[in-house]
Amino acid sequence: MRLLLVEDDNHVAAALSAVLERHGFDVVHARSGEEALRELLPADDAPPFGVVLLDLGLPDQDGFEVCGRIRKISSTPVIMVTARGGVRSRIHGLNLGADDYVVKPYDTGELLARIHAVSRRAAPEDSGDTSGNGSGAPGALGGTGAAGGSAAADRTLRLGPVTIELSMRQVYVEGVPVALTRKEFEVLALLAQRPGVVFRREQIISEVWRTSWEGTGRTLEVHIASLRSKMQQPALIETVRGVGYRLVVPSQTA
């Protein structure tokens, strides 16, 4: 897999590139946002990148801005790798289109696992979106009993002021469309299959991220916080302390 490493610190980039290359990656190093964007332009003589590792502290522009510009020209998975560990930064990065967010210092094994995870998810989700059959969210729609499968993908769920069109992967609140990332939609769709039922954190991680709970719990919390913020329905997803989350149907008259 070709991997684009966007990192302005040459020492950090050299050390990480050596590790990645030992694990079979073909690493291309970009030292600035503009250089990264040039590398992502289609080229006849080079295969596409499988993943972008994006540092936020770049010399020419902020990494958040670079991520937004990447999303305008490419669907390549982006993992933000940065020392900015605040929840607001995580939410902002995911809202801009990042597929994952890793805080420095990190364990190299975890970073490798996250790279493989986002690369595995990218191809089937993209193909599902292209075909328009709703199969791009296997984790959210296929793993919860009778609600799973293609029949569920064709349904429209109406939960108080919230409407979820599963096949179109679109969400409306009081008729107004809400732009969600892929993972945000899949978390919401999973919870919406069984309103009022508590989903364990481990179950959500397994269904949506297709990985184990370890090292991914913080990512789930950030996605839940982002969903509440975007939909302006803070009571829609209830935290069940020590267990997980459930979707509470808002009152039509509230």
N, C-alpha and C positions, 0 to 999 in steps of 0.2 A: 504493500500500500504506500502511495505517495502521501506524505504528510507535510503540511506547511507550518513551520514554527515561526511565529511572529514575536520576536524578542530582541530588545535593543542592547541587552547586556551580552557581549560576546562570550564571556566566561561561562555564564549560565547556559547560553545556547550551545556552546561546545560540549559541556558536560551532559546536558540532556540529549543532544543529538547522538552522542556516543552510546548512551543507553538505548535510545530508540532504534538505532541502526543495528545494535546487537540483537534486538528482537525482531529484525526483519523489515523495518520501515525504511523507505527511501525519503530522507529528510531534506527539505529545501528551507533554508534559513532566510527570512526577511527581517530587516532591522528597523523598518518603519512602516507606517500604515500605507503610504503610497506604494512602497515596494511590494507589500502584501497584495494590494489590489491589482497591481500589474501582473503578479504571478497567477492570480486567479482568473485572468482573462483567458478564454479558450485558445488553445494553440494546437495546430495540426500535428506537431512533432512531439507532443508530450501527453501522457495520460492524465486524466483529471485527478485532483487531490481527493483523498478519502476523508480527511479530517483537517481542520485548522486549529492549532493551539495558539490562542491569542492572549498576549500580555496586555494589560491596560495602560501601563505607564510607558508610552511610546514618545519618541522625541518630537515628532511632527504634529501629532494629533492624539486625542484621547482614544483609548481602545474601544470605548462605548460607541464613539462616532464611527470608528472603523467597522465595528460589527454591523451597525445599521447600513453602512454602504455595501458591505459584503452581501447582506440579504437582498439588496437591490439587483445584484448581478449573479448571484450563485446560491444554490441550495445546499452547498457543502456543509456538513455538520461543523459547528464551531464550539470549542470548549474554551471558556475563559479561564486562564491560569494567572492568578494575581494575588497580591498581598492584601487587597481590599476585601476584608471578611465580613463587613456589615450586612445586615439583612437588606437594607435599602439598595445597596450596590448589587446584591444577588438578584433581587426582584427586577431592578432596572436592566441588568444584563439579560435575564430570561425574557423580559418583555421586548427587548430589542431583537430577539431571535436566536440567542445562544441556546445550544442544546444541553449544555452542562456548565457547571461553574466550580472550579477547584481552587481552594485557598492555599497559598504558600505559607509556611513550608508544608509539603505534602509527601506522602509515601509514594515512591516510584511505582510500586506494584499496583497501588490504587489508581494512579494515573493511567497506567497501561490498561487496567481493567475497564476504566471509563472510556478510553479511546476505542477499545474493541466493542463496548456496549453501544456507543452512539453509531459506530460504523455498521453494526449489525442491524440496527433499527432503521437506518436511513433508506436503504434500498427498498425493502418491502413497503415502508410507509409512502415513499415517493411513488412507487408503482401503483399502490392502492389509490392514491389521490388522482393519478392520471387516468385510471380506468373509470373513476367516478362511481364505483360500486360500494364504497364505504368500507372496504376491507383494510384501509390504511390504519386502523386502530385495533389490531388483533387483541392487544392486552385489555383494552377497555370494554370490548364488545363480545369477546369470544370466550371468556373464562368464568362466567357466573351463571351456571345452570341454564335453564330454559331460555333465559333472556339473550344468550349468546347466539353467534352465527349470523347468516345473511338476513334472516327474517328480522332480527333486531336492528340490523344496519339500515333497513328501510323505514324504520319507525320514526315518528315525531313524538317527543315527550313534552307534555305540558304540565308544569309544576308551578302553580300560582302564576306570577307574572313572568316566569322563566319558560322559554320554549327552546328545546334542543332538537335540531334536525340532524339525526345521526348520519344519514347518508351524505348530506352536504357538509357535515362537520361544522355547522353553524349554530350559534347561540344568540338568542334575543332576550332582552329584558324589557318588558312592557313594549314590545314591538321594535325596540332599537337594537340593531346588531352590535354584538360585543366581540372584539377581535381577541382571540385566544391563541396561544402557541399550541403546537401539537400535543405536548404533554399536559398542558392545562386542560385542553378539551378532553383528553382521555381520562384524566382523573375525574373530571366532572361527569362524564358519560358513565363511568363505572359506578360512581355513587348514585347516579340518577336511575340506574337500572332497578334499584331496590330502595326507594325512599324510606327513611326511618330505620333502616337496618345499619348496624354498626359494622364498618369494615376495619379490620385490624390494619395497623400501619404496614406490617410485614406482607399482608395480602395485597395491599395497594401497590407496594413496591414491586412485588412479584408479577402482578398482572400488567402494570403499566410500563415499568422499566425492565421487566424480564431479568431481574437480578435479585440478589439477596438484600436484606435490610442493612447489613453492616456497611457503613460508609455512605449510605444513600438517604438516611433519615432526614438530614438537614435539607436535602434537595426537596423532599416531599413537603416539609414545613414551608419552604419558600414558595412552592407552587400553590399551596393552599392559601397562603397570605396574598399572593398575587391574584388568585381567583376572587377572593373576597373583595379586594380593592377594585378590580376591573368591573365586576358585576354590580358593585355598590349594594351588595346584599350580604352584610357581615354575618347575619344570622342564618344564612342559607346552609352553610357547612358548619356543623357543630363539632367541636372537639370533645371527645369522650376521654377524659383524663386517664392515662395509663393504658388505653386500649387502641383508639384510632379515631376515625371520623365517620359521621353520618350526614346525609342530606336531609334537612328539615324543610318540608314543603311550606312556603310562605302562605299566610292567609290571603285569600283573594280580596278581603276587605280591609286588610291591615294598612 
